[in-house]
Amino acid sequence: MKASLFDRQGVPIKIGKEIARGGEGAILEIQGHPKYVAKVYHKPVFEAKAAKLNAMVDTKTARLVELAAWPVEVIQDGDGHVVGVVLPKILDYKDIHLLYGPRSRMREFPTATWPFLIRTAANLARAFSAIHEAGHVIGDVNDKVALVSEKSIVKLIDCDSFQVNADKKLYPCDVGVLTHQPPEFQGVKTFRGLRRTKNHDNFGLSVLIFQLLFMARHPFSGSYEGPEDMPIEKAIKEYRYVYGPDAANKKMKPPPHAIMPTALPPEMRELFERAFAEGSDKKMRPAAKEWVVALEELFSAVTKCKTNPSHSFILRNGPCPFCALESTTCSALFNLPVLFQTKEGRQRTALINIGTIWKEIRTVKPPGKLAPFQQMTEGKALPKPASKFIYYVSSLAIIITAIGLAHSTDNASLALLGVIPPLWLFSRGNSSRAGRSRKRFTQVELRWKALVSPREFLKYHAKLVEAKKALNNLGDEHERKMKDVHSSKHQDQLDCWLDKHKIAPGEIKGISSAALAILQSYGIETAKDLKRKSLAEVPTIGSARVKALMAWRLQLEKKFMFDPGKGVDPMAIASVGREIDMKRAELVQLLAEGPAKLKHIARQTHLRRVALKTEFDTICDTAVAA
């Protein structure tokens, strides 16, 4: 930049090389001030905007400058016109939305875990709280409102669009992205001049926190069972919170393979419900400070998953939800730092000492063999069938009486008729009791024979042996899969090429910020994810958008150039590593649970045998009494 620039005191500002360029202005170095940059606008700054920028400089505080790219000085030209601002320099930070989806997160923040996302959400809430405490409102809350460092530090950006309150004057925020605006703003024709409040910000903050914690899922994006389309904006306006207690009544269902809010403590679930429920426009949404406290408590409550060290979860809420989701989708949510010893002796890292676990498995004693049933019955009084003599005599008497009654009416026949019923009832009762006793005895005999051998224990032990073999053979499996990767370089290079092209609003016909949020909720982030089958599962996307998206992918495929001399894509190698790590995690979990499960089976087998022996003795005692 050749023109002379000055601060408000007339001190020259020497501009260096350009760092970045956006739609509103260029970011340039300031010579002699490495901690600051200059934002110089492309177009002339109108009087109202200039007054706002001066007010922001006048109201700056150390906390605002720490947590946001807050203007610290106004840049003027030789005529005194405002042409830009001086901002704190933010180095090595990335857009917060890159943390949402698993693929972009694993690429851009390779060491990020769920606690990292929780801490980032807490720091985001802190930044919002700082703006609110200073009397300002962000207004245009969206998924590009902040940058994040590799240490989860958050910096708010584009602060010159905020609603600023200075010297009893309000400088409005004239823009907004509807996917992060509250229900009361859905359907407004323009944001220009609209007065924003902290409670409006609190809605957008809650959406951002939800997206961070739940793998890019938007709280109002799901499957709608009604007849009409249900875009995110309409769902927000009608309070159709997909994960809320009233979701079924509002005909909303979460998208497939979603982490549910049940993974959170009840207190945090209540905060989301307060943020998104009907009536939340009455200042009841959780304030930024409330989110800070809740998220810090969540951070302290999570436990590292023993199966997969990249997972953390609330132990009291049940099994690890991330393990379950990865098992269902066969896709990693976080980079897994599980390392193992190869055949050559090289270590990638030890997760669990399998040798120690296997020693413990071997020390669990199986239940001894049960004595044969025939041996148990020796010298015992056993139930016998009912007396066949009584049964046959009474049956014969009935037959004779029936014949006599058919041919005679004398007193002898009538007398015989009076004797038969008691005799019949006696014989039937005797036969019934004997039959029940014998039936019970037979059941005990069958169950006894089933428990002679500790079959269940041996079966599970064999399963553990196979798991240990599979674990030992993972190195060979890794080698086989790597050979497959090397033999499919063309497809891998194409996938890598497509995966570098992130779907962005405005670049593809019909793809707005709302449509992008829906796609991200269904795990579609880049051109590589664009397949007709996966797009068919996305509600409200429409055939026109599907056609535009597939056409965009096809254009990218045509631009792809295969390089036969290029090595294997590192992402493909990493994918194989993750697959092996996931399998290892499953095997490790099976083996880690082995000792306790074997002990449980042995104990249950023993208890069943004791109960069966008691029942056997009772039957024999009853037979003696009879």
C-alpha positions as CSV (number, residue, x, y, z in Angstrom):
1,M,0.0,0.0,0.0
2,K,1.6,3.2,-1.2
3,A,-0.7,5.8,0.5
4,S,0.4,7.3,3.8
5,L,-1.6,6.1,6.8
6,F,-1.8,7.5,10.3
7,D,-3.4,6.8,13.7
8,R,-5.7,9.2,15.4
9,Q,-2.8,11.2,16.9
10,G,-1.2,11.6,13.4
11,V,1.6,9.1,14.0
12,P,2.5,7.3,10.8
13,I,1.6,3.7,10.4
14,K,4.0,1.8,8.1
15,I,2.2,-1.0,6.3
16,G,4.1,-4.2,5.5
17,K,3.2,-7.2,3.3
18,E,-0.3,-8.5,2.9
19,I,-1.2,-11.6,5.1
20,A,-4.7,-12.3,4.0
21,R,-7.5,-10.9,1.9
22,G,-11.3,-11.2,2.5
23,G,-14.4,-9.7,1.0
24,E,-14.4,-6.7,3.3
25,G,-10.7,-5.9,3.5
26,A,-7.1,-6.9,3.5
27,I,-5.0,-7.9,6.5
28,L,-1.4,-6.5,6.4
29,E,1.6,-6.4,8.6
30,I,2.6,-3.3,10.5
31,Q,6.3,-2.6,10.4
32,G,7.8,-2.3,13.9
33,H,4.7,-3.8,15.6
34,P,4.8,-7.6,15.2
35,K,2.0,-8.1,17.7
36,Y,-0.5,-6.2,15.6
37,V,-1.9,-6.1,12.1
38,A,-3.8,-3.6,10.0
39,K,-7.2,-4.3,8.5
40,V,-7.7,-1.9,5.6
41,Y,-11.1,-1.9,4.0
42,H,-11.6,-2.2,0.2
43,K,-14.4,0.3,0.1
44,P,-14.7,3.8,1.7
45,V,-15.8,3.7,5.3
46,F,-19.1,5.6,5.8
47,E,-19.5,8.1,8.6
48,A,-21.7,5.8,10.8
49,K,-19.1,2.9,10.5
50,A,-16.3,5.3,11.2
51,A,-18.1,6.5,14.4
52,K,-18.6,2.9,15.4
53,L,-14.9,2.0,15.0
54,N,-13.8,5.0,17.0
55,A,-16.3,4.0,19.7
56,M,-14.8,0.5,19.8
57,V,-11.3,1.9,20.2
58,D,-12.5,4.2,23.0
59,T,-14.1,1.3,24.9
60,K,-11.4,-1.3,24.4
61,T,-10.2,-3.1,27.5
62,A,-7.4,-5.6,28.2
63,R,-9.9,-8.4,28.5
64,L,-11.6,-7.6,25.2
65,V,-8.2,-7.4,23.4
66,E,-7.2,-10.7,25.0
67,L,-10.3,-12.6,23.9
68,A,-11.2,-11.0,20.6
69,A,-9.7,-9.3,17.6
70,W,-10.9,-6.0,19.1
71,P,-9.8,-2.7,17.4
72,V,-7.1,-1.0,19.4
73,E,-6.6,1.9,17.0
74,V,-8.2,3.5,14.0
75,I,-6.3,3.9,10.7
76,Q,-6.8,7.2,8.8
77,D,-5.5,8.5,5.5
78,G,-3.9,11.9,5.0
79,D,-7.3,13.6,4.9
80,G,-8.4,12.2,8.2
81,H,-10.8,9.6,6.7
82,V,-11.1,6.3,8.5
83,V,-9.8,3.5,6.1
84,G,-9.1,0.7,8.6
85,V,-8.3,-0.4,12.1
86,V,-5.3,-1.9,14.0
87,L,-6.1,-5.3,15.5
88,P,-4.2,-7.8,17.7
89,K,-2.3,-10.3,15.6
90,I,-3.7,-13.8,15.9
91,L,-1.2,-16.5,14.8
92,D,-1.7,-20.2,14.4
93,Y,-5.4,-20.2,15.0
94,K,-8.0,-21.9,12.8
95,D,-11.8,-21.5,12.2
96,I,-13.8,-23.0,15.0
97,H,-16.1,-24.8,12.6
98,L,-13.1,-27.0,11.6
99,L,-13.5,-28.6,15.0
100,Y,-17.1,-29.8,14.4
101,G,-16.9,-32.6,11.9
102,P,-14.6,-35.6,12.6
103,R,-12.8,-35.4,9.2
104,S,-11.8,-31.8,9.3
105,R,-11.0,-32.0,13.1
106,M,-8.7,-35.0,12.7
107,R,-6.9,-33.2,9.8
108,E,-6.7,-29.7,11.3
109,F,-6.6,-30.5,15.0
110,P,-5.1,-34.0,15.0
111,T,-4.7,-34.3,18.8
112,A,-8.1,-32.9,19.6
113,T,-10.3,-35.1,21.9
114,W,-13.7,-34.6,23.4
115,P,-12.2,-32.8,26.5
116,F,-10.5,-30.5,24.0
117,L,-13.9,-29.7,22.5
118,I,-15.4,-29.2,25.9
119,R,-12.6,-26.8,26.9
120,T,-13.0,-25.0,23.6
121,A,-16.7,-24.6,24.2
122,A,-16.0,-23.2,27.7
123,N,-13.5,-20.7,26.3
124,L,-16.0,-19.7,23.6
125,A,-18.5,-19.0,26.4
126,R,-15.9,-17.0,28.2
127,A,-15.3,-14.8,25.2
128,F,-19.1,-14.3,24.8
129,S,-19.3,-13.4,28.5
130,A,-16.5,-10.8,28.1
131,I,-18.4,-9.1,25.3
132,H,-21.7,-9.1,27.3
133,E,-20.0,-7.8,30.5
134,A,-18.6,-4.9,28.5
135,G,-22.2,-4.0,27.4
136,H,-21.9,-5.2,23.8
137,V,-23.7,-7.9,21.8
138,I,-22.2,-10.1,19.1
139,G,-25.4,-10.2,17.0
140,D,-24.1,-12.1,14.0
141,V,-23.3,-15.4,15.8
142,N,-22.3,-18.0,13.2
143,D,-19.8,-20.9,12.8
144,K,-17.1,-18.4,11.7
145,V,-17.4,-16.1,14.7
146,A,-14.2,-17.4,16.3
147,L,-10.8,-18.9,15.8
148,V,-9.2,-21.7,17.9
149,S,-5.6,-22.5,18.8
150,E,-4.1,-25.9,19.2
151,K,-4.4,-25.3,23.0
152,S,-8.2,-24.7,22.7
153,I,-7.8,-20.9,23.2
154,V,-10.6,-19.0,21.5
155,K,-10.5,-15.6,19.9
156,L,-13.6,-13.8,18.5
157,I,-13.2,-12.2,15.1
158,D,-15.0,-9.7,12.8
159,C,-15.7,-7.6,15.9
160,D,-16.5,-4.6,13.8
161,S,-19.9,-6.2,13.0
162,F,-20.8,-6.5,16.7
163,Q,-23.5,-4.4,18.2
164,V,-21.5,-1.9,20.2
165,N,-22.8,0.2,23.2
166,A,-20.7,3.2,23.9
167,D,-21.4,6.6,25.4
168,K,-25.1,5.8,25.7
169,K,-25.2,5.2,22.0
170,L,-26.0,1.9,20.2
171,Y,-24.2,0.9,17.1
172,P,-26.2,-1.9,15.6
173,C,-25.2,-5.2,14.0
174,D,-26.9,-5.2,10.6
175,V,-26.2,-8.8,9.6
176,G,-27.0,-12.4,10.7
177,V,-26.9,-16.0,9.7
178,L,-30.3,-17.6,10.3
179,T,-29.0,-21.0,11.2
180,H,-27.7,-19.5,14.5
181,Q,-30.4,-16.8,15.1
182,P,-33.2,-17.4,17.6
183,P,-36.8,-18.2,16.7
184,E,-37.9,-14.7,17.2
185,F,-35.7,-13.5,14.3
186,Q,-36.6,-16.2,11.8
187,G,-38.5,-14.6,9.0
188,V,-37.3,-11.1,9.5
189,K,-36.7,-9.2,6.2
190,T,-33.6,-7.4,7.3
191,F,-31.3,-7.2,10.4
192,R,-30.5,-3.6,9.7
193,G,-31.3,-1.5,12.7
194,L,-32.6,-4.5,14.7
195,R,-31.8,-4.2,18.4
196,R,-30.1,-7.3,19.6
197,T,-29.9,-8.6,23.2
198,K,-27.6,-10.9,25.2
199,N,-30.5,-13.5,25.2
200,H,-30.4,-13.5,21.4
201,D,-26.6,-14.2,21.5
202,N,-27.3,-16.9,24.1
203,F,-29.3,-18.9,21.5
204,G,-26.4,-18.8,18.9
205,L,-23.9,-19.7,21.6
206,S,-25.9,-22.7,22.6
207,V,-26.0,-23.9,19.0
208,L,-22.3,-23.5,18.7
209,I,-21.7,-25.4,21.9
210,F,-24.0,-28.2,20.7
211,Q,-22.2,-28.5,17.4
212,L,-18.8,-28.7,19.2
213,L,-20.0,-31.4,21.6
214,F,-22.0,-33.4,19.2
215,M,-19.8,-33.9,16.1
216,A,-21.2,-31.0,14.0
217,R,-24.9,-31.9,14.6
218,H,-27.2,-28.9,14.5
219,P,-29.8,-29.1,17.2
220,F,-32.6,-28.4,14.8
221,S,-31.5,-30.6,11.9
222,G,-33.0,-34.0,11.8
223,S,-35.7,-36.2,10.1
224,Y,-39.1,-34.6,9.9
225,E,-42.1,-37.0,9.7
226,G,-44.6,-34.4,8.5
227,P,-45.8,-33.9,4.9
228,E,-44.0,-30.6,4.2
229,D,-40.3,-29.6,4.0
230,M,-38.7,-28.7,7.3
231,P,-35.6,-26.5,6.7
232,I,-33.5,-25.5,9.7
233,E,-34.9,-22.0,9.8
234,K,-38.4,-23.2,10.0
235,A,-37.5,-25.8,12.6
236,I,-35.9,-23.1,14.7
237,K,-39.0,-20.8,14.4
238,E,-41.3,-23.7,15.5
239,Y,-39.0,-24.8,18.3
240,R,-38.5,-28.2,16.8
241,Y,-35.5,-29.1,19.0
242,V,-34.5,-32.5,17.5
243,Y,-33.1,-33.9,20.8
244,G,-35.6,-32.5,23.2
245,P,-38.2,-34.3,25.3
246,D,-41.0,-32.9,23.0
247,A,-39.3,-34.0,19.7
248,A,-41.6,-36.9,19.0
249,N,-44.7,-34.7,19.4
250,K,-43.1,-32.3,16.9
251,K,-42.5,-35.2,14.5
252,M,-38.7,-34.8,14.7
253,K,-36.1,-37.5,14.9
254,P,-32.3,-37.2,15.2
255,P,-30.2,-38.1,12.1
256,P,-28.7,-41.6,12.0
257,H,-25.5,-42.3,14.0
258,A,-25.9,-39.2,16.3
259,I,-24.4,-38.9,19.8
260,M,-27.4,-38.3,22.0
261,P,-27.6,-35.7,24.8
262,T,-27.9,-38.6,27.3
263,A,-24.1,-38.7,27.0
264,L,-24.2,-35.5,29.1
265,P,-25.1,-34.9,32.8
266,P,-28.8,-34.1,33.4
267,E,-27.8,-30.5,34.3
268,M,-26.3,-29.9,30.9
269,R,-29.2,-31.4,29.1
270,E,-31.4,-29.0,30.9
271,L,-29.4,-26.1,29.7
272,F,-29.9,-27.1,26.1
273,E,-33.6,-27.5,26.7
274,R,-33.8,-24.1,28.2
275,A,-31.9,-22.6,25.3
276,F,-34.1,-24.2,22.6
277,A,-37.5,-24.6,24.3
278,E,-40.7,-22.6,23.7
279,G,-40.6,-19.5,26.0
280,S,-36.8,-19.3,25.8
281,D,-37.2,-15.8,24.2
282,K,-38.3,-14.6,27.6
283,K,-34.7,-14.2,28.9
284,M,-34.6,-17.8,30.1
285,R,-31.8,-19.0,27.8
286,P,-28.6,-20.0,29.7
287,A,-26.2,-17.0,29.9
288,A,-22.6,-17.4,28.8
289,K,-21.4,-17.5,32.4
290,E,-23.7,-20.4,33.1
291,W,-22.2,-22.3,30.2
292,V,-18.7,-21.7,31.5
293,V,-19.5,-23.2,34.8
294,A,-21.4,-26.2,33.3
295,L,-18.7,-26.9,30.8
296,E,-15.9,-26.7,33.3
297,E,-17.8,-29.2,35.5
298,L,-18.3,-31.5,32.5
299,F,-14.5,-31.2,31.7
300,S,-13.7,-32.4,35.3
301,A,-16.3,-35.2,35.2
302,V,-15.2,-37.0,32.0
303,T,-13.2,-40.2,32.2
304,K,-10.8,-41.5,29.6
305,C,-12.1,-44.6,27.9
306,K,-10.0,-47.7,28.7
307,T,-10.8,-49.3,25.4
308,N,-9.9,-46.3,23.2
309,P,-7.7,-43.6,24.8
310,S,-8.9,-41.0,22.4
311,H,-12.4,-41.3,23.9
312,S,-13.6,-39.6,27.1
313,F,-17.1,-39.9,28.5
314,I,-19.2,-39.7,31.7
315,L,-18.7,-43.0,33.4
316,R,-21.9,-42.9,35.4
317,N,-24.0,-42.5,32.2
318,G,-23.1,-46.0,30.9
319,P,-20.7,-47.3,28.3
320,C,-18.6,-45.1,26.1
321,P,-21.0,-43.6,23.4
322,F,-18.1,-42.9,21.1
323,C,-17.0,-46.5,21.0
324,A,-20.5,-47.5,20.2
325,L,-20.8,-45.0,17.4
326,E,-17.4,-45.9,15.9
327,S,-18.4,-49.5,16.0
328,T,-21.6,-48.8,14.1
329,T,-20.2,-46.5,11.5
330,C,-16.7,-48.0,11.2
331,S,-15.4,-44.4,11.1
332,A,-13.1,-42.7,13.6
333,L,-14.3,-39.7,15.5
334,F,-10.9,-38.8,16.9
335,N,-7.4,-39.7,16.1
336,L,-6.5,-42.8,18.1
337,P,-3.1,-42.8,19.8
338,V,-3.0,-46.6,20.3
339,L,0.4,-47.9,19.4
340,F,1.6,-51.5,19.4
341,Q,4.7,-53.6,19.1
342,T,5.4,-54.9,15.5
343,K,6.9,-58.2,14.6
344,E,10.3,-56.4,14.1
345,G,10.1,-55.2,17.7
346,R,9.3,-51.5,16.9
347,Q,6.8,-49.9,19.3
348,R,4.1,-47.5,18.3
349,T,3.1,-47.3,22.0
350,A,1.6,-49.6,24.6
351,L,-2.0,-49.0,25.5
352,I,-2.5,-51.9,27.9
353,N,-0.1,-54.6,29.1
354,I,-1.7,-57.6,27.5
355,G,0.8,-60.0,29.1
356,T,-0.4,-59.0,32.6
357,I,-4.0,-59.4,31.5
358,W,-3.4,-62.8,30.0
359,K,-1.7,-64.0,33.1
360,E,-4.8,-63.0,35.1
361,I,-7.0,-64.8,32.6
362,R,-4.9,-68.0,33.0
363,T,-5.2,-67.9,36.8
364,V,-9.0,-68.0,36.8
365,K,-9.9,-71.6,37.6
366,P,-12.8,-73.2,35.7
367,P,-15.6,-75.0,37.7
368,G,-14.6,-78.7,38.3
369,K,-16.5,-81.4,36.6
370,L,-19.8,-82.4,38.1
371,A,-20.4,-86.0,39.3
372,P,-22.4,-88.1,36.7
373,F,-26.1,-88.2,37.5
374,Q,-26.2,-92.0,37.8
375,Q,-23.6,-91.8,40.6
376,M,-25.7,-89.2,42.5
377,T,-28.8,-91.5,42.4
378,E,-27.0,-94.5,44.0
379,G,-28.7,-95.4,47.3
380,K,-31.4,-92.7,46.9
381,A,-35.1,-93.2,47.0
382,L,-36.4,-92.1,43.6
383,P,-40.0,-91.2,42.4
384,K,-41.8,-94.1,40.7
385,P,-44.7,-94.1,38.4
386,A,-48.2,-94.5,39.9
387,S,-49.6,-98.0,40.5
388,K,-50.7,-99.4,37.2
389,F,-52.9,-102.0,39.0
390,I,-55.2,-99.4,40.6
391,Y,-55.3,-97.5,37.3
392,Y,-56.3,-100.6,35.3
393,V,-58.9,-102.0,37.9
394,S,-60.6,-98.6,38.2
395,S,-60.7,-98.2,34.4
396,L,-62.1,-101.7,34.0
397,A,-64.8,-101.1,36.7
398,I,-65.9,-98.0,34.9
399,I,-66.2,-99.8,31.6
400,I,-68.3,-102.7,33.2
401,T,-70.5,-100.1,35.0
402,A,-71.1,-98.3,31.8
403,I,-72.2,-101.5,30.1
404,G,-74.4,-102.5,33.1
405,L,-76.1,-99.1,33.1
406,A,-76.8,-99.5,29.5
407,H,-78.6,-102.8,30.0
408,S,-80.0,-102.9,33.6
409,T,-81.4,-100.7,36.4
410,D,-81.0,-103.1,39.3
411,N,-79.7,-102.1,42.7
412,A,-76.4,-103.9,42.2
413,S,-75.5,-101.7,39.2
414,L,-76.4,-98.6,41.1
415,A,-74.3,-99.7,44.1
416,L,-71.3,-100.2,41.8
417,L,-71.9,-96.8,40.3
418,G,-71.6,-95.3,43.8
419,V,-68.2,-97.0,44.4
420,I,-66.6,-96.0,41.1
421,P,-66.1,-92.2,41.5
422,P,-64.0,-92.4,44.7
423,L,-61.9,-95.2,43.2
424,W,-61.4,-93.2,40.0
425,L,-60.5,-90.0,41.8
426,F,-58.0,-91.9,44.0
427,S,-56.3,-93.5,41.0
428,R,-56.1,-90.2,39.1
429,G,-54.7,-88.3,42.2
430,N,-52.1,-91.0,42.8
431,S,-51.2,-91.0,39.1
432,S,-51.0,-87.2,38.9
433,R,-48.8,-86.8,42.0
434,A,-46.4,-89.5,40.7
435,G,-46.4,-87.9,37.2
436,R,-45.5,-84.5,38.5
437,S,-42.7,-85.8,40.8
438,R,-41.3,-87.9,38.0
439,K,-41.5,-85.0,35.5
440,R,-39.6,-82.8,38.0
441,F,-37.0,-85.5,38.5
442,T,-36.5,-85.8,34.7
443,Q,-36.0,-82.0,34.4
444,V,-33.4,-82.0,37.2
445,E,-31.6,-84.9,35.4
446,L,-31.4,-83.0,32.1
447,R,-30.2,-79.8,33.8
448,W,-27.6,-81.8,35.8
449,K,-26.2,-83.4,32.7
450,A,-26.0,-79.9,31.1
451,L,-23.9,-78.7,34.0
452,V,-21.6,-81.7,34.2
453,S,-19.1,-79.9,32.0
454,P,-18.3,-76.2,32.5
455,R,-19.3,-75.6,28.9
456,E,-20.1,-71.8,29.1
457,F,-16.7,-71.1,30.9
458,L,-14.7,-73.1,28.3
459,K,-16.6,-71.4,25.4
460,Y,-15.8,-67.9,26.7
461,H,-12.2,-68.9,27.4
462,A,-11.8,-70.1,23.8
463,K,-13.1,-66.8,22.7
464,L,-10.4,-65.0,24.7
465,V,-7.8,-67.3,23.2
466,E,-8.9,-66.3,19.7
467,A,-8.9,-62.6,20.6
468,K,-5.3,-62.9,21.8
469,K,-4.3,-64.7,18.5
470,A,-6.1,-61.9,16.5
471,L,-4.3,-59.3,18.6
472,N,-0.9,-60.9,17.9
473,N,-1.7,-61.1,14.2
474,L,-2.7,-57.5,13.7
475,G,0.8,-56.7,12.4
476,D,0.3,-59.1,9.6
477,E,-3.2,-57.7,8.9
478,H,-1.8,-54.2,8.8
479,E,0.8,-55.3,6.2
480,R,-1.9,-56.9,4.0
481,K,-4.0,-53.8,4.1
482,M,-1.0,-51.6,3.3
483,K,-0.4,-53.7,0.2
484,D,-4.0,-53.1,-0.8
485,V,-3.4,-49.3,-0.3
486,H,-0.4,-49.4,-2.5
487,S,-2.3,-51.2,-5.2
488,S,-5.1,-48.6,-5.2
489,K,-3.1,-45.4,-5.5
490,H,-5.3,-43.9,-8.3
491,Q,-8.5,-44.1,-6.2
492,D,-6.7,-42.9,-3.1
493,Q,-5.3,-39.9,-5.0
494,L,-8.7,-39.1,-6.3
495,D,-10.3,-39.4,-2.8
496,C,-7.5,-37.1,-1.4
497,W,-8.2,-34.6,-4.1
498,L,-11.9,-34.6,-3.5
499,D,-11.5,-34.5,0.3
500,K,-9.5,-31.2,0.0
501,H,-12.5,-29.4,-1.5
502,K,-14.8,-28.5,1.4
503,I,-18.4,-27.7,0.6
504,A,-18.9,-24.0,1.1
505,P,-22.0,-21.8,0.7
506,G,-22.1,-19.6,-2.4
507,E,-19.8,-21.9,-4.4
508,I,-22.5,-24.4,-5.4
509,K,-25.9,-23.4,-6.7
510,G,-28.5,-23.7,-4.0
511,I,-26.1,-24.4,-1.2
512,S,-26.6,-21.8,1.5
513,S,-25.3,-21.7,5.1
514,A,-28.5,-23.5,6.2
515,A,-28.1,-26.2,3.5
516,L,-24.5,-26.7,4.6
517,A,-25.5,-27.1,8.2
518,I,-27.9,-29.8,7.2
519,L,-25.2,-31.6,5.1
520,Q,-22.8,-31.4,8.0
521,S,-25.4,-32.8,10.4
522,Y,-25.4,-35.9,8.1
523,G,-21.6,-36.2,8.0
524,I,-21.2,-34.6,4.5
525,E,-18.3,-32.1,4.6
526,T,-16.3,-32.4,1.4
527,A,-16.6,-33.5,-2.2
528,K,-15.5,-36.9,-1.3
529,D,-18.6,-37.4,0.9
530,L,-20.9,-36.6,-2.1
531,K,-22.6,-39.9,-3.0
532,R,-26.2,-40.2,-4.2
533,K,-26.9,-42.9,-1.5
534,S,-25.6,-40.6,1.3
535,L,-27.4,-37.6,-0.1
536,A,-30.7,-39.6,-0.3
537,E,-30.6,-39.8,3.5
538,V,-30.5,-36.0,4.0
539,P,-34.0,-34.5,4.4
540,T,-35.1,-31.3,2.6
541,I,-32.0,-31.2,0.5
542,G,-34.0,-31.6,-2.7
543,S,-33.2,-33.1,-6.1
544,A,-32.0,-29.8,-7.5
545,R,-29.3,-29.4,-4.8
546,V,-28.3,-33.1,-5.2
547,K,-27.9,-32.5,-8.9
548,A,-25.8,-29.4,-8.3
549,L,-23.6,-31.1,-5.7
550,M,-23.0,-34.2,-7.9
551,A,-22.2,-31.9,-10.9
552,W,-19.7,-30.0,-8.7
553,R,-18.0,-33.3,-7.7
554,L,-17.9,-34.4,-11.3
555,Q,-16.2,-31.1,-12.3
556,L,-13.6,-31.7,-9.7
557,E,-13.1,-35.3,-10.8
558,K,-12.4,-34.0,-14.4
559,K,-9.7,-31.7,-13.0
560,F,-8.0,-34.5,-11.1
561,M,-4.6,-35.5,-12.5
562,F,-3.2,-38.9,-11.4
563,D,0.5,-38.9,-10.6
564,P,1.9,-42.4,-10.9
565,G,5.2,-41.3,-9.4
566,K,3.6,-39.9,-6.3
567,G,3.7,-41.9,-3.1
568,V,0.8,-43.3,-1.2
569,D,-1.5,-40.7,0.2
570,P,-0.7,-40.2,3.9
571,M,-4.5,-40.0,4.7
572,A,-4.9,-43.5,3.2
573,I,-2.1,-44.8,5.4
574,A,-3.7,-43.1,8.4
575,S,-7.0,-44.6,7.5
576,V,-5.5,-48.1,7.6
577,G,-3.9,-47.2,10.9
578,R,-7.2,-46.1,12.4
579,E,-8.9,-49.2,11.2
580,I,-6.3,-51.4,12.8
581,D,-6.4,-49.3,16.0
582,M,-10.2,-49.7,16.2
583,K,-9.9,-53.5,15.9
584,R,-7.1,-53.5,18.4
585,A,-9.3,-51.5,20.8
586,E,-12.1,-54.0,20.5
587,L,-9.8,-56.9,21.2
588,V,-8.1,-55.1,24.1
589,Q,-11.6,-54.4,25.6
590,L,-12.6,-58.1,25.2
591,L,-9.3,-59.3,26.9
592,A,-9.5,-56.6,29.6
593,E,-13.0,-57.7,30.6
594,G,-11.9,-61.4,30.4
595,P,-10.8,-62.1,34.0
596,A,-13.9,-60.6,35.6
597,K,-16.2,-62.3,33.1
598,L,-14.6,-65.7,33.6
599,K,-14.9,-65.3,37.4
600,H,-18.5,-64.4,37.0
601,I,-19.3,-67.4,34.8
602,A,-17.5,-69.8,37.2
603,R,-19.4,-68.3,40.2
604,Q,-22.7,-68.5,38.4
605,T,-22.0,-72.1,37.4
606,H,-21.2,-73.0,41.0
607,L,-24.4,-71.3,42.3
608,R,-26.6,-73.2,39.8
609,R,-25.0,-76.5,40.8
610,V,-25.7,-75.9,44.5
611,A,-29.3,-74.9,43.8
612,L,-29.7,-78.0,41.6
613,K,-28.3,-80.3,44.3
614,T,-30.7,-78.9,46.8
615,E,-33.6,-79.4,44.4
616,F,-32.5,-83.0,43.8
617,D,-32.3,-83.8,47.5
618,T,-35.8,-82.3,48.0
619,I,-37.2,-84.6,45.4
620,C,-35.6,-87.6,46.9
621,D,-36.8,-86.7,50.4
622,T,-40.3,-86.3,49.0
623,A,-40.1,-89.8,47.4
624,V,-39.1,-91.3,50.8
625,A,-42.0,-89.6,52.5
626,A,-44.4,-91.0,49.9
